[in-house]
Amino acid sequence: MRLIVDQDLGADLIPTIRSPWGQISRFGHSFDGYAAFGEDCARLANEGTPASLRELRAVLFFELRRWRHFGYEPDAAAMKKFDWLLESIRNKVRERA
């Protein structure tokens, strides 16, 4: 897993919902939500409303881990959340520029 720090993250590195699942997964794992938030990573994904770039990336990371443990790719309803997360991350990155 190659980690990408927030300041090195460009909009061109963020996959779209139409990207292959493996590409979305690799991107999500380019940030270690556990290292950034510890146990709060799960709380943020389950109960919180992520607002910052770091929080959004942590939730994406956690959701990817969740689905990996399920053992199959997300269903259509879950993909809507992934779409929202990816687009929100992209918007945060563009706001920085």
DSSP file (Angstrom, degrees, kcal/mol; ACC not computed):
  #  RESIDUE AA STRUCTURE BP1 BP2  ACC     N-H-->O    O-->H-N    N-H-->O    O-->H-N    TCO  KAPPA ALPHA  PHI   PSI    X-CA   Y-CA   Z-CA
    1    1 A M              0   0    0      0, 0.0     2,-0.7     0, 0.0    29,-0.1   0.000 360.0 360.0 360.0 124.2    0.0    0.0    0.0
    2    2 A R        -     0   0    0     24,-0.1     2,-0.2    29,-0.0    27,-0.0  -0.866 360.0-143.2 -97.8 117.4    1.5    3.3   -1.0
    3    3 A L        -     0   0    0     -2,-0.7     2,-0.5    28,-0.0    28,-0.2  -0.557   9.1-158.5 -80.9 143.2    0.4    6.1    1.3
    4    4 A I        -     0   0    0     26,-3.2     2,-0.1    -2,-0.2     5,-0.1  -0.985  13.7-137.0-121.7 119.5   -0.3    9.6   -0.2
    5    5 A V    >>  -     0   0    0     -2,-0.5     3,-1.6     1,-0.1     4,-0.5  -0.419  26.7-110.4 -73.1 153.1   -0.2   12.5    2.2
    6    6 A D  G >4 S+     0   0    0      1,-0.3     3,-1.5     2,-0.2    -1,-0.1   0.863 116.0  55.4 -53.5 -42.6   -3.0   15.1    1.9
    7    7 A Q  G 34 S+     0   0    0      1,-0.3    -1,-0.3     3,-0.0    -2,-0.0   0.721 108.3  49.5 -68.7 -18.7   -0.7   17.8    0.4
    8    8 A D  G <4 S+     0   0    0     -3,-1.6     2,-0.6     2,-0.1    -1,-0.3   0.435  86.3 109.3 -94.2  -1.2    0.4   15.5   -2.4
    9    9 A L    <<  -     0   0    0     -3,-1.5     2,-0.3    -4,-0.5    -3,-0.0  -0.669  47.6-174.4 -84.2 118.7   -3.1   14.5   -3.3
   10   10 A G    >   -     0   0    0     -2,-0.6     3,-2.0     1,-0.1     4,-0.4  -0.788  37.7-115.0-107.5 154.9   -4.2   15.9   -6.6
   11   11 A A  G >  S+     0   0    0     -2,-0.3     3,-1.2     1,-0.3    -1,-0.1   0.803 114.2  65.3 -57.5 -29.3   -7.7   15.6   -8.1
   12   12 A D  G 3  S+     0   0    0      1,-0.2    -1,-0.3    78,-0.0    -3,-0.0   0.684  96.4  56.4 -69.0 -17.1   -6.2   13.5  -10.9
   13   13 A L  G <  S+     0   0    0     -3,-2.0    -1,-0.2     2,-0.1    -2,-0.2   0.583  86.7  93.3 -88.0 -10.8   -5.3   10.8   -8.4
   14   14 A I  S <  S-     0   0    0     -3,-1.2    10,-0.1    -4,-0.4    72,-0.0  -0.735  72.4-138.0 -90.5 119.6   -8.9   10.4   -7.2
   15   15 A P        -     0   0    0      0, 0.0     2,-0.2     0, 0.0    75,-0.1  -0.230  13.1-126.2 -69.4 163.3  -10.9    7.7   -9.0
   16   16 A T    >   -     0   0    0      1,-0.1     3,-1.7    71,-0.0     8,-0.1  -0.575  30.8-101.2 -99.0 171.3  -14.5    8.1  -10.0
   17   17 A I  T 3  S+     0   0    0      1,-0.3    66,-0.1    -2,-0.2     7,-0.1   0.718 123.8  59.8 -65.5 -19.0  -17.3    5.7   -9.1
   18   18 A R  T 3  S+     0   0    0      2,-0.0    -1,-0.3     3,-0.0     3,-0.1   0.535  83.8 105.3 -85.4  -7.0  -16.9    4.3  -12.7
   19   19 A S  S <  S-     0   0    0     -3,-1.7     5,-0.1     1,-0.1     0, 0.0  -0.329  89.2 -84.3 -67.9 155.0  -13.3    3.3  -12.0
   20   20 A P    >>  -     0   0    0      0, 0.0     4,-1.9     0, 0.0     3,-0.7  -0.293  38.2-116.6 -58.9 146.9  -12.6   -0.4  -11.4
   21   21 A W  H 3> S+     0   0    0      1,-0.3     4,-2.7     2,-0.2     5,-0.2   0.857 114.5  58.0 -55.7 -38.3  -13.2   -1.5   -7.8
   22   22 A G  H 3> S+     0   0    0      1,-0.2     4,-2.6     2,-0.2    -1,-0.3   0.878 105.6  49.5 -61.0 -38.1   -9.5   -2.3   -7.4
   23   23 A Q  H <> S+     0   0    0     -3,-0.7     4,-2.3     2,-0.2    -1,-0.2   0.904 111.3  48.5 -68.0 -41.3   -8.5    1.2   -8.3
   24   24 A I  H  X S+     0   0    0     -4,-1.9     4,-2.6     2,-0.2    -2,-0.2   0.919 113.0  49.1 -62.6 -43.4  -11.0    2.7   -5.8
   25   25 A S  H  X S+     0   0    0     -4,-2.7     4,-1.9     2,-0.2    -2,-0.2   0.921 110.1  49.8 -64.1 -45.2   -9.7    0.3   -3.1
   26   26 A R  H  < S+     0   0    0     -4,-2.6    -1,-0.2     1,-0.2    -2,-0.2   0.919 112.3  48.5 -60.5 -42.9   -6.1    1.1   -3.8
   27   27 A F  H >< S+     0   0    0     -4,-2.3     3,-2.0     1,-0.2    -2,-0.2   0.941 109.8  51.4 -63.3 -46.2   -6.8    4.8   -3.5
   28   28 A G  H >< S+     0   0    0     -4,-2.6     3,-0.8     1,-0.3    -1,-0.2   0.839 108.4  52.3 -60.0 -32.9   -8.8    4.4   -0.3
   29   29 A H  T 3< S+     0   0    0     -4,-1.9    -1,-0.3     1,-0.2    -2,-0.2   0.359  84.4  86.5 -86.5   6.6   -5.9    2.5    1.2
   30   30 A S  T <  S+     0   0    0     -3,-2.0   -26,-3.2   -27,-0.1     2,-0.4   0.423  91.3  54.2 -81.7   3.0   -3.5    5.3    0.3
   31   31 A F  S <  S-     0   0    0     -3,-0.8     2,-1.0   -28,-0.2     3,-0.1  -0.999  80.6-141.1-134.9 131.8   -4.5    6.9    3.6
   32   32 A D     >  -     0   0    0     -2,-0.4     4,-1.9     1,-0.2     5,-0.2  -0.779  17.6-177.8 -97.2  95.6   -4.3    5.0    7.0
   33   33 A G  H  > S+     0   0    0     -2,-1.0     4,-2.6     1,-0.2     5,-0.4   0.821  81.5  56.2 -62.6 -32.5   -7.5    6.0    8.9
   34   34 A Y  H  > S+     0   0    0      2,-0.2     4,-2.2     1,-0.2    -1,-0.2   0.906 108.4  46.6 -67.4 -40.9   -6.5    4.0   11.9
   35   35 A A  H  4 S+     0   0    0      1,-0.2    -2,-0.2     2,-0.2    -1,-0.2   0.873 117.9  43.7 -67.5 -35.7   -3.1    5.8   12.2
   36   36 A A  H  < S+     0   0    0     -4,-1.9    -2,-0.2     1,-0.1    -1,-0.2   0.862 135.4  10.0 -77.9 -36.8   -4.8    9.2   11.8
   37   37 A F  H >< S-     0   0    0     -4,-2.6     3,-1.7     1,-0.2    -3,-0.2   0.471  80.9-158.4-126.4  -5.3   -7.9    8.7   14.0
   38   38 A G  T >< S-     0   0    0     -4,-2.2     3,-1.7    -5,-0.4     4,-0.4  -0.326  77.3 -10.2  59.3-138.4   -7.3    5.5   16.0
   39   39 A E  T >> S+     0   0    0      1,-0.3     4,-1.2     2,-0.2     3,-0.8   0.721 128.8  73.0 -65.7 -21.1  -10.6    4.0   17.3
   40   40 A D  H <> S+     0   0    0     -3,-1.7     4,-2.9     1,-0.2    -1,-0.3   0.664  79.0  76.4 -68.5 -14.3  -12.4    7.2   16.3
   41   41 A C  H <> S+     0   0    0     -3,-1.7     4,-2.0     2,-0.2    -1,-0.2   0.932  98.2  43.4 -60.3 -45.5  -12.0    6.1   12.7
   42   42 A A  H <> S+     0   0    0     -3,-0.8     4,-2.6    -4,-0.4     5,-0.3   0.920 114.1  50.2 -66.3 -44.3  -14.9    3.6   13.2
   43   43 A R  H  X>S+     0   0    0     -4,-1.2     4,-3.2     1,-0.2     5,-1.1   0.922 110.0  50.7 -60.6 -44.3  -17.0    6.2   15.1
   44   44 A L  H  X5S+     0   0    0     -4,-2.9     4,-0.7     3,-0.2    -1,-0.2   0.905 114.1  44.2 -60.3 -42.9  -16.5    8.7   12.4
   45   45 A A  H  <5S+     0   0    0     -4,-2.0    -1,-0.2    -5,-0.2    -2,-0.2   0.865 122.2  37.5 -70.5 -36.3  -17.6    6.3    9.7
   46   46 A N  H  <5S+     0   0    0     -4,-2.6    -2,-0.2    -5,-0.2    -3,-0.2   0.806 137.7   7.0 -87.3 -30.7  -20.5    4.9   11.7
   47   47 A E  H  <5S+     0   0    0     -4,-3.2    -3,-0.2    -5,-0.3    -2,-0.1   0.606 105.9  85.6-128.3 -20.1  -21.9    8.1   13.4
   48   48 A G     << -     0   0    0     -5,-1.1    -4,-0.0    -4,-0.7     0, 0.0  -0.245  64.5-130.4 -91.2 172.8  -20.1   11.1   12.2
   49   49 A T        -     0   0    0     -2,-0.1    -4,-0.1    -3,-0.0     7,-0.1  -0.911  31.4-139.4-118.4  99.2  -20.4   13.5    9.4
   50   50 A P        +     0   0    0      0, 0.0     3,-0.0     0, 0.0    -5,-0.0  -0.347  33.7 161.5 -63.9 135.1  -17.0   13.8    7.8
   51   51 A A        +     0   0    0     -2,-0.1     2,-0.1     0, 0.0     3,-0.0   0.699  49.2  65.7-122.0 -41.2  -16.1   17.4    6.9
   52   52 A S  S  > S-     0   0    0      1,-0.1     4,-2.7     4,-0.0     5,-0.2  -0.382  86.7-110.6 -85.4 164.7  -12.4   17.8    6.5
   53   53 A L  H  > S+     0   0    0      1,-0.2     4,-2.5     2,-0.2     5,-0.2   0.921 119.9  50.7 -57.6 -45.3  -10.2   16.1    3.8
   54   54 A R  H  > S+     0   0    0      1,-0.2     4,-2.2     2,-0.2    -1,-0.2   0.903 110.9  48.2 -61.9 -42.3   -8.6   13.9    6.5
   55   55 A E  H  > S+     0   0    0      2,-0.2     4,-2.4     1,-0.2    -1,-0.2   0.919 111.6  49.6 -65.3 -43.0  -12.0   12.8    7.9
   56   56 A L  H  X S+     0   0    0     -4,-2.7     4,-2.4     1,-0.2    -2,-0.2   0.916 112.2  47.6 -61.3 -43.4  -13.4   12.0    4.4
   57   57 A R  H  X S+     0   0    0     -4,-2.5     4,-2.5    -5,-0.2    -1,-0.2   0.872 110.6  52.6 -66.4 -36.1  -10.3   10.0    3.6
   58   58 A A  H  X S+     0   0    0     -4,-2.2     4,-2.6     2,-0.2    -2,-0.2   0.907 110.0  47.8 -65.6 -41.7  -10.6    8.1    6.9
   59   59 A V  H  X S+     0   0    0     -4,-2.4     4,-2.9     2,-0.2     5,-0.2   0.918 111.3  50.3 -66.8 -42.1  -14.2    7.3    6.3
   60   60 A L  H  X S+     0   0    0     -4,-2.4     4,-2.3     2,-0.2    -2,-0.2   0.945 111.7  49.2 -58.0 -47.5  -13.4    6.0    2.8
   61   61 A F  H  X S+     0   0    0     -4,-2.5     4,-2.1     1,-0.2    -2,-0.2   0.927 113.1  46.5 -55.6 -48.5  -10.6    3.9    4.3
   62   62 A F  H  X S+     0   0    0     -4,-2.6     4,-2.7     1,-0.2    -2,-0.2   0.911 110.8  51.1 -65.9 -42.8  -12.9    2.5    6.9
   63   63 A E  H  X S+     0   0    0     -4,-2.9     4,-2.4     1,-0.2    -1,-0.2   0.885 109.6  51.1 -63.3 -37.9  -15.7    1.7    4.5
   64   64 A L  H  X S+     0   0    0     -4,-2.3     4,-2.2    -5,-0.2    -1,-0.2   0.921 111.1  48.0 -62.8 -43.4  -13.3   -0.1    2.2
   65   65 A R  H  X S+     0   0    0     -4,-2.1     4,-2.2     2,-0.2    -2,-0.2   0.915 109.6  53.8 -62.4 -42.7  -12.1   -2.2    5.2
   66   66 A R  H  X S+     0   0    0     -4,-2.7     4,-1.4     1,-0.2    -2,-0.2   0.941 111.9  43.4 -57.0 -50.0  -15.7   -2.9    6.2
   67   67 A W  H  X>S+     0   0    0     -4,-2.4     4,-1.3     1,-0.2     5,-1.0   0.830 109.1  57.7 -69.6 -31.0  -16.6   -4.3    2.7
   68   68 A R  H  <5S+     0   0    0     -4,-2.2     3,-0.3     1,-0.2    -1,-0.2   0.909 106.6  49.3 -62.8 -40.1  -13.3   -6.2    2.5
   69   69 A H  H  <5S+     0   0    0     -4,-2.2    -1,-0.2     1,-0.2    -2,-0.2   0.804 103.7  59.6 -70.0 -28.3  -14.3   -8.0    5.7
   70   70 A F  H  <5S-     0   0    0     -4,-1.4    -1,-0.2     2,-0.2    -2,-0.2   0.827 107.7-132.4 -65.5 -30.1  -17.7   -8.7    4.2
   71   71 A G  T  <5S+     0   0    0     -4,-1.3     2,-0.3    -3,-0.3    -3,-0.2   0.567  71.7  69.7  91.5   9.7  -15.9  -10.6    1.5
   72   72 A Y  S   <S-     0   0    0     -5,-1.0    -1,-0.3     3,-0.0    -2,-0.2  -0.966  87.6 -84.9-150.9 166.9  -17.6   -9.1   -1.5
   73   73 A E        -     0   0    0     -2,-0.3    -5,-0.0     1,-0.1   -52,-0.0  -0.362  58.4 -87.1 -74.0 154.4  -17.9   -5.8   -3.4
   74   74 A P        -     0   0    0      0, 0.0    -1,-0.1     0, 0.0     2,-0.1  -0.172  39.8-120.6 -61.9 151.5  -20.4   -3.2   -2.2
   75   75 A D     >  -     0   0    0     -3,-0.1     4,-2.2     1,-0.1     5,-0.2  -0.225  39.0 -88.0 -80.9 179.4  -24.0   -3.2   -3.4
   76   76 A A  H  > S+     0   0    0      1,-0.2     4,-1.1     2,-0.2    -1,-0.1   0.869 126.9  52.2 -60.9 -39.6  -25.7   -0.3   -5.2
   77   77 A A  H  > S+     0   0    0      1,-0.2     4,-0.9     2,-0.2     3,-0.5   0.920 111.3  46.5 -64.4 -43.3  -26.7    1.4   -2.0
   78   78 A A  H >> S+     0   0    0      1,-0.2     4,-1.9     2,-0.2     3,-0.5   0.861 104.9  61.3 -67.1 -35.0  -23.2    1.3   -0.6
   79   79 A M  H 3X S+     0   0    0     -4,-2.2     4,-2.6     1,-0.2    -1,-0.2   0.803  95.8  61.5 -63.7 -27.4  -21.7    2.5   -3.9
   80   80 A K  H 3X S+     0   0    0     -4,-1.1     4,-2.2    -3,-0.5    -1,-0.2   0.892 104.9  48.0 -63.1 -38.4  -23.8    5.7   -3.5
   81   81 A K  H <X S+     0   0    0     -4,-0.9     4,-2.7    -3,-0.5    -2,-0.2   0.913 111.4  49.5 -67.7 -42.0  -21.8    6.4   -0.3
   82   82 A F  H  X S+     0   0    0     -4,-1.9     4,-2.8     2,-0.2     5,-0.2   0.903 110.1  51.5 -62.1 -40.2  -18.5    5.7   -2.0
   83   83 A D  H  X S+     0   0    0     -4,-2.6     4,-2.4     2,-0.2     5,-0.2   0.930 111.1  47.4 -61.0 -46.1  -19.5    8.0   -4.9
   84   84 A W  H  X S+     0   0    0     -4,-2.2     4,-2.6     2,-0.2    -2,-0.2   0.918 113.0  49.0 -61.8 -44.2  -20.3   10.8   -2.3
   85   85 A L  H  X S+     0   0    0     -4,-2.7     4,-2.6     2,-0.2     5,-0.2   0.938 112.6  46.7 -62.4 -47.6  -17.0   10.2   -0.5
   86   86 A L  H  X S+     0   0    0     -4,-2.8     4,-2.4     1,-0.2    -2,-0.2   0.916 115.1  46.0 -62.6 -43.3  -14.9   10.3   -3.7
   87   87 A E  H  X S+     0   0    0     -4,-2.4     4,-2.4    -5,-0.2    -1,-0.2   0.889 112.5  50.7 -68.1 -38.4  -16.6   13.4   -5.0
   88   88 A S  H  X S+     0   0    0     -4,-2.6     4,-2.2    -5,-0.2    -2,-0.2   0.901 111.0  48.7 -65.0 -41.0  -16.4   15.1   -1.6
   89   89 A I  H  X S+     0   0    0     -4,-2.6     4,-2.3     2,-0.2    -2,-0.2   0.935 111.2  50.4 -62.3 -46.2  -12.6   14.3   -1.4
   90   90 A R  H  X S+     0   0    0     -4,-2.4     4,-2.3     1,-0.2    -2,-0.2   0.911 110.3  50.0 -58.9 -43.6  -12.2   15.6   -5.0
   91   91 A N  H  X S+     0   0    0     -4,-2.4     4,-2.2     1,-0.2    -1,-0.2   0.897 109.5  50.8 -63.3 -41.0  -14.0   18.8   -4.1
   92   92 A K  H  X S+     0   0    0     -4,-2.2     4,-1.2     2,-0.2    -1,-0.2   0.900 110.9  49.1 -63.4 -40.4  -11.8   19.4   -1.0
   93   93 A V  H  X S+     0   0    0     -4,-2.3     4,-0.9     1,-0.2     3,-0.3   0.912 111.5  48.7 -65.8 -42.2   -8.7   18.9   -3.0
   94   94 A R  H  < S+     0   0    0     -4,-2.3     3,-0.5     1,-0.2    -2,-0.2   0.865 105.1  58.8 -66.1 -35.6   -9.9   21.4   -5.7
   95   95 A E  H  < S+     0   0    0     -4,-2.2    -1,-0.2     1,-0.2    -2,-0.2   0.831 102.5  55.1 -62.1 -31.6  -10.8   23.9   -3.0
   96   96 A R  H  <        0   0    0     -4,-1.2    -1,-0.2    -3,-0.3    -2,-0.2   0.819 360.0 360.0 -69.0 -31.8   -7.1   23.9   -1.8
   97   97 A A     <        0   0    0     -4,-0.9    -1,-0.2    -3,-0.5    -2,-0.2   0.477 360.0 360.0 -70.1 360.0   -5.8   24.7   -5.3
